[in-house]
Amino acid sequence: MDSFNKKRSYIIIGLMLLIVLIYLIRIFYLQVIDDYYKKSADENALRYITEHPARGLIYDRNDSLLVYNEPVYDLMIVPKELRSFDTMDLCRILDIDKETLLKRIEKARNYSPLIPSTFDQQMSKEDYGYLQEKLYKFPGFFVQSRTLRYYPEPIAAHVLGYVGEVNQEILENDSYYQLGDYIGISGIEKTYEQELRGIKGKRVVLVDVHNREKGSYRNGEEDVVAVAGTPLWSTLSLTLQRYGELLMTNKRGSIVAIEPATGEILCIVSTPSYDPNLLVGKNRGKNYSMLSQDKEKKPLYDRALQAMYPPGSTFKLANGLIGQEEGVINPSSVYGCSGGYNIGNHTIACHHSGPVNLIGAVKSSCNTYFCRAFYNIVSNKKKYKTVQQGYQAWKDHINALGFGKTFDTDLPFESKGIIPSVDYFNKLYNGRWNGNSIVSMGIGQGEAATTPLQMANLLAIIANRGYYIKPHIIRAIGTKDNYSDRFTEKIDAKISSQYYIPVIQGMEMAVLSGTAVSAQIPGIRVAGKTGTAQNPHGRDHSVFACFAPIEKPQIVVFVLIENGGWGSVVAAPIASLIMELYLTGEVKRKDLETNIIAMSLM
Amino acid sequence: MFIENRQKVSKGFDPLLIVIYIILVVVGWMAVFSSCYDPVSFVNIFDIGTAYGKQLIWIGTSVLIAIGILLIDARIYQNYSYHIYIFFLVLMLLVLIVGTEISGAKAWIKVGGFSIQPSEFMKMATALALAKFLNEGKTSSEKRNIWLLSFLIILIPILIVFLQRDTGSALVFFSFIILFYREGMSGRLFLYGAFAIFIFIFTLYFNEIYAIALLIFIFIVTTLISRTDKKKLIKNAFLLGLSIAFVFLVNIAYNHVFQPHQKQRIESMLGKTSDPKGADFNLNQSKIAIGSGGFFGKGYLNGTQTKFDFVPEQSTDFIFCSIGEEWGFIGSFVILSLYLALIIRIILLSERHRNPFVRYYGYGIAGIIFFHFIINIGMTIGLLPIIGIPLPFISYGGSSLWAFTSMLFIFIKLNDS
């Protein structure tokens, strides 16, 4: 019996050995073979905290700050770490009632008792300072700082753009961004996102299971310091931009001023506009919906880049150039004008009459002259067999002059404008059409549509006598002198330089004694062209295009005032004031300035 | 050579057991220190406000207890076994009335600033009482009733522990089956037991329909093998009926008797549910801690998981995580080997001893220690459901350390007699 039972002791020991062996195999598997747990461990105890860098600053061309950052402070709460505290005291500091306080705690607790959530957003510096002193009294609360965009002056809202939280699509396509990150959504903020966003930093800290930080991991060996975003120097002139927006008070429309030799945009105004500070911070959402729901003013709409207007008489400049290049007109060729251009029984009226050459036609904005010139370009039987070929030749020219396409420059959301294709007219007229069918395009009416930026660029081509550099908004990245070489290419407008001379002469005469005398600036030779863009919805748009000084152009200005009537009434004086300020540094014609600012066209 | 040894009156206290004891206690203290150590608040190792400071007190008093036990005449333990058993039984009943509840179990009695858990001592007391009973029972003629009465000795503390809602400790009392097996209890009973456990797990993992289908399949197969024997057929049919009844019982027990957290633990062990941040949190954190240790471990005090409270109860029931993380597979291997060596040594010494009382007691405590460490480590590595019992000699806690120290040193003393 005893020896039989003694055998059982070996069975017992054997079974125990077996069980321990199974355990060892299991432990060996967990510890050595399977690396799932090692990875989990890293996620568990090390917290990778992303340090958000401040976005890059944006300066104007004269080093004045356009956009900067201000730190804001969020009060964070970790419900699990809450202990009893003086609720009244906290309520007083945050200026909330006890009910709100309890509601917020409850909300945070529902989200997660351990993960910090925002308790109070964007406290003022004063509140923060006061609270910081007393924070020890409120266990479970801590303050986290981040930066927000601020604008010293409420100008250039459209071109500067705004930032907002990344959406799901971006999150899925770009691993750089994480939920809650900010990204440029429009304007410079969007096109220069890469430069402005900086480099996110990383801090690795040990945390306990309650999310409490317990110091840096390996003394911060793996930490990466956040690098602030690269500062940008814009081509904008703060003073000019501010002045442009001032002149546009109570007017709907756009001003675009460009330095022709460089393509740098000096000011780009679209009104009605908004204070960019509205789209920042606490009330961003509320303000955004308020702005986007303003159907009457459409303040978010960037007219300078996106609005497509009939180009009006300023388009005659382009046709004058193309006509010469195509050989259908020359400076001495004279067309008679009997107060209109007849197409069958329809007449395009002209407010002037008598025979004119090109210079005179530009000066007096003769409809008859440019209708005839356009007809001759398109229906040039000697050169082109069909109207289609003729129109295509015109279209190629007009494209080369920057119309009917985007510049793909550093401004987002440009619109192309409309320069219809041959097919479009073939369909419209069942293939049977000639120059007269579309002759209204010769004077900037009809199907063609252009943006203020494209029109300003045409002026730059004329001022440069034959080429343009893509209009752009940023001149230097990183440091003030580190000029970006992205926009240095001179793009040939495919019009021989001698053809610009009569056009410019006509423009100068228009200012001196023609349609544009209201654009004169004492002591400066100005070339200008008025326009009146027909508006089927109401009063015509007032348009003016000009540059100065003629001998060495430094600025081109295009102004469009919706429902402003004749170009010479509103648009021309505005353009002239802009040029005066830019070229002389001050505006002497205070009366004109006051009148313009006071003028309401809305 | 053995005979010579045995014939000596005193062969001295077994040095191997004492050395293993010392190693385990020291390793235990180091692990407790590591899992609670916070450089910011660290004052010194005697800081009474910390677990490691308190554990030093428990270790110090345990040494005193051990010395005391070794000084007392060995016969006292044998003669007063029943008294000790009754004493702790009464203490346990007292706990039910005036006890303090800690994490759901009303198993603690407050003495001064400290809490004592009588059920820890009850295991040792039961082992003594059982040893005494078996020792006397062997000499009496009523062998039939021995097993029943021995079961009763175990069953009473089990019932009280259950009433204290301390399921883990109750399970440990089943470790005495090792003793019973050694002392001649039918091996068939163990087979039935193993089969019952298998059916239990099978029923919970699949469902009662599959379980019954399996039982019928087994019945048909066995019947086909021995179809001629009519008597066996009836017996098998009876067993089948019994098994099917058992399946239903399991089902009913599982759905109506078990607490939700117990069900959760069983289901998570069976791999039926996974909820790493919720119910499986402990287990998952525990596996992450051990798994991240690798072969050589992260080094002492370099663990990241077993600090900062990632693993709950990391200084008590989940202390093995700390060892696994910081000492790696090497450390785990050494600890398991030490336990195995301790238990096998106790069994071998028990077998060699002339006095059957010592053998009974030895097997009793070998079973208890084995169950404790197998259940404890098994739960940390996800092989067993989470059952809150301490790792002998290592886990933080006064009652546990005192009880296991007493248990072991009484054996060392008895072995020397």
Interface residues (C-beta under 8 A of the other chain):
Chain A: M1 F4 N5 K6 R8 S9 I12 I13 M16 L17 I19 V20 I22 Y23 L24 R26 I27 F28 L30 Q31 V32 D34 Y36 Y37 K38 S40 A41 D42 N44 A45 L46 L206 V207 D208 V209 H210 R212 K214
Chain B: D38 V40 I178 Y181 R182 E183 G184 N284 Q285 K287 I288 A289 I290 G291 S292 G293 G294 F295 T304 Q305 K307 F308 D309 F310 G324 G328 F329 S332 F333 L336 S337 Y339 L340 I343 I344 I347 E351 F370 I374 I377 G378 I381 L383
